[in-house]
Amino acid sequence: MQVRRTPRDLGLWVGQMPAGTNNDITDVPGVRVGHVSLIQGVGPLIPGKGPVRTGVTAILPRTNNLYREPCSAGIEVINGYGKSLGVPYIQETGVLNSPILLTNTLSVNDVANGVITYLLKQNPEIGNDGRTPNIVVLECDDSYLNDIRGRHVKPWDAILALQRAAKGPIEQGNVGAGVGMSSFQMKGGIGSSSRLVKDQSGRNYVLGMLALANFGVLPDFYLVGVPVGKLLTQQPLGYIPGSLILVGITDAPISRWQLKQLARRASLGMARTGSISMTGSGDFCLMVSTYKGNLNNYLSDWDLDEFFRAVVEASAESIWNSMFLAKTMEGRDGHIRTALPIQETLEIVRCWQGGLGY
């Protein structure tokens, strides 16, 4: 069986900035990620029974209680064909006071119920002497492989994903919310990457991105500047999925307005992979800062360029990692999403970069 490795592992150039130890979002101090994967049944679709190809992923930006010690946040709606929860509050206040959960489109409310239960247990003051938190659940549509109408992700799956949240390296590919996802009509899923960033005074920070990748058509797929999708022998298969969720976290002292600026740059990372953010694609980027110090110490806007570069590079690499680490999966009604053919992809890239054409 072929061992799946990332483009970086295989020697491809994926950006000029150095990555963190694990090259994933948990390189940011305090960040934890947990998955629950639901894979059951084969054969024809029986709504409510399966086959099931779905899951949930939980992201905890810091180890402290987020309701009591919220983070600064900014969000960019790159294309609004999405059904996520929690977006308006972040746009209005720049505050994140709950964990971040990822799942499929029709399981958003069940996952939200799980997060509410989790937060009520942590914080007895909610609904009594304390204000209610803003639940954040982001989604993509996994219906090509999954019995999405069955709503197989339950509130307790969200709670379990939160309980499983741990330091990295994190599992990527067909895992958690990424189990049933597709990218460029091949298998997609969860991917992550990180960058080490220095500001102009030489202070060191980390920025990590995590992608739930479920978008694109095969002819549009680019890898490190090479139009791989047009050159693969594989033909486009089936329904064109939509949506990309990008979650970024940094420990740098960045304001809510600056986080919004960073989130906007994620679309440039998407473009490196070939995305045009199609009409039916719900594309969101949520950026979070875990900094807890003096707000007067926010970075200058002139310090942001390297953070912009980090977002662009890590967003693109996260998407590529989601595809390189995913495996071929058969879902409902015999629908198949084939894993990216690594060897053929490498041959195309090397021939192209060697000036040999293809």
C-alpha positions in Angstrom: 0.0 0.0 0.0 1.3 3.4 -1.0 2.4 5.6 1.9 0.9 9.1 1.5 3.3 11.9 1.9 3.0 15.7 1.6 4.5 17.8 -1.2 7.1 19.1 1.2 8.1 15.5 2.2 8.5 14.8 -1.5 10.9 17.7 -2.1 8.5 20.1 -3.8 8.9 23.9 -3.2 5.8 25.1 -1.3 6.9 28.5 -0.2 9.9 30.5 1.0 9.0 30.7 4.7 10.0 28.1 7.3 7.4 25.7 8.7 7.0 24.9 12.3 8.0 21.6 13.9 4.9 19.6 12.9 4.0 21.8 9.9 0.4 22.0 11.2 -1.9 24.4 13.1 -0.8 22.9 16.5 2.6 24.5 16.1 0.9 27.6 17.5 1.3 27.2 21.3 -1.8 25.9 23.1 -3.7 24.9 20.0 -5.3 21.5 20.0 -7.3 19.5 17.4 -9.6 16.5 17.7 -11.5 14.4 15.2 -14.4 12.0 15.2 -14.7 10.0 11.9 -17.9 8.1 11.0 -17.5 5.4 8.3 -20.2 2.8 8.0 -21.8 0.7 5.3 -21.4 0.2 1.6 -23.7 0.1 -1.4 -26.9 1.9 -2.5 -28.0 4.9 -0.5 -30.7 4.3 2.1 -31.5 7.7 3.5 -31.1 7.6 7.3 -29.1 4.4 7.3 -26.1 5.1 5.0 -23.6 4.5 3.7 -22.0 7.0 6.1 -18.9 8.9 5.2 -18.7 12.0 7.4 -17.4 13.3 10.8 -16.6 16.3 12.9 -13.3 18.2 13.7 -12.8 20.4 16.8 -10.3 23.2 17.0 -9.4 24.7 20.4 -7.3 27.8 20.0 -6.0 27.8 23.6 -6.1 25.5 26.6 -7.9 28.0 28.7 -11.7 28.3 28.9 -12.6 30.3 25.8 -15.9 31.5 27.1 -14.1 33.2 30.0 -10.9 34.1 28.1 -12.0 34.8 24.5 -9.6 35.4 21.6 -9.6 38.1 19.0 -10.9 37.0 15.6 -11.6 38.2 12.1 -13.5 36.4 9.3 -13.6 36.8 5.6 -16.5 35.5 3.5 -14.8 34.9 0.2 -17.9 33.5 -1.3 -21.2 33.3 0.6 -22.7 30.0 -0.5 -22.3 28.6 3.0 -24.5 27.6 6.0 -22.1 28.2 8.8 -23.0 29.4 12.3 -21.3 32.3 14.2 -20.1 34.5 11.4 -22.1 37.7 12.1 -21.0 37.9 15.7 -17.3 37.7 14.8 -17.9 40.3 12.0 -19.6 42.6 14.6 -17.3 42.1 17.6 -14.1 40.5 16.6 -14.5 38.0 19.4 -14.3 34.2 19.5 -15.6 32.8 22.8 -16.3 29.2 21.8 -14.3 26.4 20.2 -14.4 26.0 16.4 -16.2 23.0 15.0 -16.1 21.7 11.4 -18.7 19.2 9.9 -21.0 18.6 7.0 -23.7 21.0 5.9 -26.8 19.3 7.3 -25.1 18.4 10.7 -24.3 22.0 11.7 -27.2 22.3 14.2 -26.5 18.9 15.8 -22.8 19.8 16.3 -23.9 23.2 17.7 -26.1 21.4 20.2 -23.0 19.4 21.3 -20.9 22.5 21.7 -23.6 24.2 23.7 -23.8 21.2 26.1 -19.9 21.3 26.4 -19.9 25.0 27.2 -22.8 24.8 29.7 -21.0 22.1 31.6 -17.8 24.2 31.7 -19.5 27.5 32.6 -22.5 27.3 35.0 -23.0 31.0 34.7 -24.1 30.9 31.0 -27.8 31.8 30.8 -28.0 32.8 34.4 -25.5 35.6 35.3 -23.5 35.3 32.1 -24.2 36.1 28.5 -24.7 33.3 26.0 -21.6 32.4 23.9 -21.4 32.6 20.1 -21.3 29.0 18.7 -19.0 28.6 15.7 -19.7 25.7 13.4 -18.3 25.8 9.8 -19.3 23.3 7.1 -18.8 21.8 3.7 -21.1 19.5 1.7 -20.0 15.8 1.7 -23.2 14.5 0.0 -21.3 12.9 -3.0 -20.0 10.2 -0.8 -22.2 10.5 2.3 -25.8 9.9 3.3 -26.0 13.6 4.3 -29.8 13.5 4.8 -29.3 10.9 7.5 -27.5 13.6 9.7 -25.4 10.9 11.3 -23.2 13.4 13.2 -24.8 13.7 16.6 -24.2 16.2 19.5 -22.2 13.6 21.4 -19.8 13.3 18.4 -19.0 17.0 18.7 -18.4 16.6 22.4 -16.1 13.6 21.8 -14.1 15.6 19.2 -13.6 18.3 21.8 -12.6 15.8 24.4 -10.1 14.3 21.9 -8.5 17.6 21.0 -4.7 17.2 21.5 -1.4 18.6 20.5 0.1 17.7 17.1 1.1 16.3 14.8 -2.5 16.1 13.7 -4.1 13.5 11.5 -4.9 14.7 8.0 -6.7 13.6 4.9 -9.8 11.3 5.3 -10.4 12.2 8.9 -13.0 14.0 11.0 -15.0 16.5 9.0 -12.8 15.6 6.0 -14.0 12.0 5.7 -16.4 12.6 2.9 -14.9 15.6 1.3 -13.7 16.1 -2.3 -11.2 18.5 -3.9 -10.9 19.1 -7.6 -13.1 16.0 -8.2 -10.5 13.9 -6.3 -10.4 12.9 -2.6 -9.9 15.9 -0.3 -10.4 16.4 3.4 -8.4 17.9 6.3 -5.1 19.5 5.6 -2.8 21.8 7.7 0.4 23.8 7.6 2.3 26.4 9.6 4.8 29.2 9.2 7.4 30.8 11.5 7.1 34.6 11.2 9.4 37.4 12.4 8.2 40.9 12.8 10.4 43.9 11.9 11.9 44.0 15.4 13.0 40.3 15.2 10.3 38.9 17.5 9.3 35.3 16.6 5.7 34.1 16.1 3.9 31.1 14.6 0.9 31.1 12.2 -0.9 27.9 11.5 -3.7 27.1 9.0 -6.1 24.2 8.8 -8.2 23.5 5.7 -11.4 21.6 5.2 -11.1 21.2 1.4 -14.1 20.3 -0.7 -14.0 22.4 -3.9 -12.9 22.8 -7.4 -12.9 21.0 -10.8 -10.0 18.8 -11.9 -8.9 20.9 -15.0 -8.4 23.9 -12.6 -6.0 22.1 -10.3 -2.6 23.7 -9.9 0.3 22.4 -7.8 3.4 24.6 -7.2 2.6 26.6 -10.3 2.0 23.6 -12.6 -1.4 22.9 -14.3 -1.4 19.3 -13.0 -5.2 18.9 -13.4 -5.1 19.4 -17.1 -2.2 16.9 -17.5 -3.3 14.0 -15.4 -4.6 10.9 -17.2 -7.5 10.7 -14.7 -10.7 12.1 -16.0 -13.1 14.3 -14.0 -15.6 12.2 -12.1 -19.1 13.1 -10.9 -20.6 15.9 -9.0 -18.6 19.1 -8.5 -18.5 19.8 -4.8 -18.4 23.3 -3.3 -16.9 24.9 -0.2 -13.6 25.5 1.5 -13.1 26.4 5.1 -9.8 27.8 6.3 -9.1 28.4 10.0 -5.9 30.2 10.9 -4.4 30.8 14.3 -1.4 32.8 15.4 0.2 33.8 18.8 1.1 37.2 17.4 -0.4 40.4 19.0 -2.7 41.2 16.1 -5.9 43.2 16.3 -9.4 42.1 15.1 -9.0 44.4 12.1 -5.6 43.1 11.2 -7.0 39.5 11.5 -9.6 40.5 9.0 -6.8 41.6 6.7 -5.0 38.3 7.1 -8.2 36.4 6.4 -8.7 38.3 3.2 -5.3 37.1 1.9 -6.4 33.4 2.2 -8.1 33.8 -1.2 -4.6 34.3 -2.7 -3.6 30.9 -1.3 -6.7 29.3 -2.7 -5.8 30.8 -6.1 -2.4 29.1 -6.0 -4.2 25.7 -6.0 -6.5 26.7 -8.9 -9.6 27.8 -7.1 -11.8 30.4 -8.7 -14.3 30.3 -5.8 -17.2 29.1 -7.9 -20.8 30.3 -7.4 -21.9 27.3 -5.4 -18.9 27.3 -3.2 -19.1 28.5 0.5 -15.6 29.8 1.1 -14.7 31.2 4.5 -11.5 32.1 6.3 -11.5 32.6 10.1 -8.4 34.0 11.6 -7.7 34.0 15.4 -5.1 35.5 17.7 -4.4 33.8 21.0 -2.3 36.8 22.3 -3.4 37.8 25.8 -1.0 40.6 26.6 -1.3 44.4 26.6 -3.5 45.6 23.7 -1.2 48.5 23.2 1.4 46.1 21.9 -0.5 45.2 18.8 1.8 45.0 15.8 2.0 47.9 13.4 0.2 47.5 10.1 3.7 47.8 8.5 4.6 44.5 10.3 1.9 42.5 8.5 3.5 41.7 5.2 5.2 38.6 6.4 2.0 37.5 8.1 0.2 38.0 4.7 2.9 35.8 3.1 2.5 33.2 5.8 -1.3 33.0 5.3 -1.0 32.7 1.5 1.7 30.0 1.7 0.1 28.0 4.6 -3.4 28.1 3.0 -2.1 26.7 -0.2 0.0 24.1 1.4 -2.9 23.1 3.7 -5.1 22.4 0.7 -2.4 20.5 -1.1 -1.7 18.4 2.1 -5.4 17.6 2.3 -5.2 16.0 -1.1 -1.7 14.3 -0.8 -2.7 12.7 2.5 -6.2 11.6 1.5 -6.9 8.1 0.3 -9.3 6.8 -2.3 -12.8 6.3 -0.8 -15.9 4.7 -2.1 -19.2 6.1 -0.7 -22.9 5.9 -1.4 -24.2 4.3 -4.6 -20.7 3.3 -5.6 -19.5 6.9 -5.9 -15.7 7.0 -5.8 -13.3 9.7 -5.1 -9.8 8.7 -6.2 -6.8 9.8 -4.3 -4.4 12.1 -6.1 -2.0 9.8 -8.1 1.3 10.9 -6.4 3.8 9.3 -8.8 2.1 10.7 -11.9 1.8 14.1 -10.3 5.5 14.2 -9.4 6.4 13.3 -13.0 4.3 16.1 -14.4 5.7 18.6 -12.0 9.3 17.6 -12.6 9.0 17.6 -16.3 7.3 21.0 -16.3 9.8 22.5 -14.0 12.7 21.0 -16.0 11.5 22.9 -19.1 10.7 19.7 -20.9 7.0 20.4 -21.3 4.6 17.5 -21.0 
